[in-house]
């Protein structure tokens, strides 16, 4: 083992380099191992059946880690909804990271939006915009 990175239901990772700095994006699918998108996950026993977001195990942050020359350190958390896949790409010199979101706990639905994040140089963070999707599979 080189390094252990804390994660919550990790489903995918994507390594990329921007301006000589190495990053690792880790997609987080769900917060609770016992949840698989069924009614029990969004409405646990005893919860009001009309309240759909009592527990939102899929609406969690995925993480971007930056390599500091020795280890990966947390760089940024990004809002995702059951992220199954992360992909880095470039268009005209601009860097992007897309999260293929699969399930929106707050709506109990696989009809959600995937997010395309654009890298901002100063400070080095990403900002997102949503793309409508229906439960992408990566």
C-alpha positions as CSV (number, residue, x, y, z in Angstrom):
1,X,0.0,0.0,0.0
2,X,1.3,3.4,-0.9
3,X,-1.5,5.6,0.5
4,X,-5.1,5.1,1.8
5,X,-7.6,7.7,0.6
6,X,-10.8,7.9,2.6
7,X,-13.9,7.4,0.4
8,X,-17.6,6.8,0.6
9,X,-18.9,4.2,-1.8
10,X,-16.2,4.9,-4.4
11,X,-17.2,3.8,-7.9
12,X,-14.5,5.2,-10.2
13,X,-11.3,7.3,-10.3
14,X,-9.7,9.5,-12.9
15,X,-6.1,10.6,-12.9
16,X,-5.2,13.8,-14.8
17,X,-2.5,16.5,-15.0
18,X,-3.2,20.3,-15.3
19,X,-0.2,22.7,-15.6
20,X,2.2,20.1,-14.3
21,X,0.1,19.3,-11.2
22,X,-1.2,15.7,-10.8
23,X,-4.8,15.2,-9.6
24,X,-7.0,12.2,-8.9
25,X,-10.8,12.5,-9.0
26,X,-12.7,9.8,-7.0
27,X,-16.4,9.4,-7.9
28,X,-18.6,8.5,-4.9
29,X,-21.8,6.6,-5.6
30,X,-23.6,6.3,-2.3
31,X,-22.9,7.0,1.4
32,X,-24.5,3.9,2.9
33,X,-23.5,0.4,1.9
34,X,-26.9,-0.9,2.6
35,X,-28.7,1.4,0.2
36,X,-29.3,0.4,-3.4
37,X,-31.7,3.1,-4.6
38,X,-34.8,1.4,-3.2
39,X,-37.6,2.9,-1.1
40,X,-35.8,1.8,2.1
41,X,-32.8,4.1,1.3
42,X,-34.8,7.2,0.7
43,X,-37.5,6.5,3.3
44,X,-36.1,4.4,6.1
45,X,-38.5,2.5,8.4
46,X,-40.5,4.9,10.5
47,X,-39.9,7.9,8.3
48,X,-42.8,9.9,6.8
49,X,-43.5,8.3,3.4
50,X,-44.3,11.7,1.9
51,X,-40.8,13.0,2.7
52,X,-38.6,11.8,0.0
53,X,-35.3,13.2,1.2
54,X,-35.2,11.9,4.8
55,X,-31.9,10.3,3.9
56,X,-29.9,11.2,0.8
57,X,-27.2,8.6,0.5
58,X,-26.5,9.3,-3.2
59,X,-26.3,13.1,-3.0
60,X,-22.7,13.2,-1.6
61,X,-19.5,14.9,-2.5
62,X,-17.0,13.2,-4.7
63,X,-13.4,14.2,-4.1
64,X,-10.5,15.6,-6.1
65,X,-7.0,14.9,-4.6
66,X,-3.8,16.8,-5.5
67,X,-0.4,15.1,-5.5
68,X,2.0,17.2,-3.4
69,X,5.2,15.3,-4.5
70,X,4.9,12.8,-1.7
71,X,1.2,12.0,-1.1
72,X,-2.3,12.9,-2.4
73,X,-4.0,15.5,-0.3
74,X,-7.6,16.6,-0.6
75,X,-8.0,19.4,-3.0
76,X,-11.7,19.9,-3.4
77,X,-15.1,18.3,-2.8
78,X,-17.7,18.4,-5.6
79,X,-21.4,17.8,-5.4
80,X,-22.5,14.6,-7.1
81,X,-25.6,12.4,-7.2
82,X,-24.7,8.8,-7.2
83,X,-21.6,9.3,-9.4
84,X,-20.6,6.2,-11.3
85,X,-17.9,7.6,-13.5
86,X,-15.5,10.6,-13.7
87,X,-13.8,11.6,-17.0
88,X,-11.3,14.4,-17.6
89,X,-11.0,16.0,-21.1
90,X,-9.8,19.1,-22.8
91,X,-11.4,21.4,-25.4
92,X,-9.3,24.3,-26.9
93,X,-6.9,24.2,-24.0
94,X,-9.6,24.3,-21.3
95,X,-9.8,21.4,-18.8
96,X,-13.1,19.8,-17.9
97,X,-14.2,17.0,-15.6
98,X,-17.5,15.3,-16.0
99,X,-19.4,13.3,-13.4
100,X,-21.9,10.7,-14.7
101,X,-24.5,11.0,-12.0
102,X,-26.9,8.0,-11.7
103,X,-29.4,8.7,-8.9
104,X,-30.9,11.8,-7.2
105,X,-31.9,10.8,-3.6
106,X,-33.8,14.0,-3.0
107,X,-36.2,13.1,-5.9
108,X,-35.9,9.3,-5.5
109,X,-35.2,9.1,-9.2
110,X,-32.6,8.0,-11.7
111,X,-33.7,11.0,-13.8
112,X,-31.0,13.4,-12.7
113,X,-28.4,15.7,-14.2
114,X,-24.8,14.9,-14.8
115,X,-22.3,17.7,-14.2
116,X,-19.6,19.1,-16.4
117,X,-17.0,20.9,-14.3
118,X,-14.7,23.5,-15.9
119,X,-11.2,24.0,-14.3
120,X,-10.6,27.5,-13.0
121,X,-6.9,28.4,-13.0
122,X,-6.8,30.9,-10.1
123,X,-7.6,29.6,-7.6
124,X,-7.2,26.1,-9.1
125,X,-10.7,24.7,-8.6
126,X,-13.5,23.5,-10.7
127,X,-17.0,25.0,-11.2
128,X,-19.9,22.9,-12.6
129,X,-22.9,23.1,-14.9
130,X,-25.5,20.4,-15.2
131,X,-26.4,18.3,-18.2
132,X,-29.8,16.4,-18.1
133,X,-29.4,12.6,-18.0
134,X,-31.4,9.6,-17.1
135,X,-29.2,7.3,-15.0
136,X,-26.0,7.1,-17.0
137,X,-23.9,4.0,-16.7
138,X,-20.5,5.6,-17.3
